C-alpha cells in the first residue's frame, strides 16, 4: 500500500478562522507540525494534519488551503452565509 499526503510536515497552509470579536471568518496561516495516518479495514485511510498551539485539533486536507486567496474565498462564502 502506498500512501501519499496532500501536504507535508513543515508546509505552510491556510485555514478559515472565526474572529470572535467581529464574528467573521479570516484566513489564518499555519505550519504543519504533525501528520497522523489511520488505516482501517477495507483500505479506509484517514489523514489528519496538526499545527503548533492546536495539538488536539486535527484538520482534514479538505479543510486546508495552499494559498491565502483560496482560503479567503472560503471565508467570504462562510461570512456571506452567516449574514442571512
C-alpha positions as CSV (number, residue, x, y, z in Angstrom):
1,X,0.0,0.0,0.0
2,X,1.3,3.4,-1.0
3,X,0.0,6.4,1.0
4,X,0.5,10.0,-0.3
5,X,-0.4,13.1,1.7
6,X,-1.5,16.3,0.1
7,X,0.7,18.4,2.4
8,X,4.0,17.6,4.2
9,X,5.4,18.4,7.7
10,X,6.7,22.0,7.5
11,X,4.3,23.1,4.8
12,X,2.5,26.4,5.2
13,X,-1.3,26.2,4.7
14,X,-4.2,28.5,5.4
15,X,-7.4,27.8,7.5
16,X,-10.6,29.8,7.9
17,X,-10.7,31.0,11.5
18,X,-13.6,32.7,13.1
19,X,-12.7,36.0,14.7
20,X,-14.9,36.1,17.8
21,X,-14.7,39.8,18.2
22,X,-16.0,40.7,14.7
23,X,-17.9,37.4,14.1
24,X,-16.3,37.0,10.6
25,X,-14.0,34.3,9.2
26,X,-10.5,35.4,8.2
27,X,-7.6,33.3,6.7
28,X,-5.0,32.2,9.2
29,X,-1.6,31.0,8.2
30,X,-0.4,27.7,9.9
31,X,2.6,25.5,9.5
32,X,2.0,21.7,9.6
33,X,3.8,20.2,12.6
34,X,2.5,16.6,12.6
35,X,0.6,14.3,10.3
36,X,-1.3,11.3,11.6
37,X,-2.4,8.5,9.3
38,X,-5.0,6.0,10.3
39,X,-5.6,2.9,8.3
40,X,-8.7,0.8,8.9
41,X,-10.2,-2.3,7.3
42,X,-11.3,-2.1,3.7
43,X,-8.5,0.3,2.9
44,X,-10.2,3.2,4.6
45,X,-7.4,5.8,5.1
46,X,-7.8,8.9,7.2
47,X,-5.0,11.6,7.1
48,X,-5.1,14.3,9.8
49,X,-2.9,17.4,9.9
50,X,-1.8,19.1,13.2
51,X,-0.4,22.5,14.0
52,X,1.6,24.0,16.9
53,X,-0.6,25.5,19.6
54,X,-3.5,23.4,18.3
55,X,-2.2,19.9,19.1
56,X,-5.6,18.4,19.8
57,X,-7.4,20.0,16.8
58,X,-6.7,18.0,13.7
59,X,-7.7,19.0,10.2
60,X,-8.5,17.0,7.1
61,X,-6.9,18.1,3.8
62,X,-10.2,19.5,2.6
63,X,-10.2,22.0,5.4
64,X,-6.8,23.4,4.4
65,X,-5.8,25.7,1.6
66,X,-2.5,26.1,-0.1
67,X,-2.9,29.9,-0.7
68,X,-4.4,32.8,1.3
69,X,-6.5,33.7,-1.7
70,X,-8.2,30.2,-1.8
71,X,-8.8,30.4,1.9
72,X,-10.2,34.0,1.6
73,X,-12.8,32.7,-1.0
74,X,-14.0,30.1,1.5
75,X,-14.0,32.8,4.3
76,X,-16.1,35.1,2.1
77,X,-18.6,32.3,1.5
78,X,-18.9,31.5,5.2
79,X,-19.3,35.2,6.1
80,X,-22.0,35.6,3.4
81,X,-23.9,32.6,4.7
82,X,-23.7,34.0,8.3
83,X,-25.3,37.3,7.3
84,X,-28.6,35.8,6.0
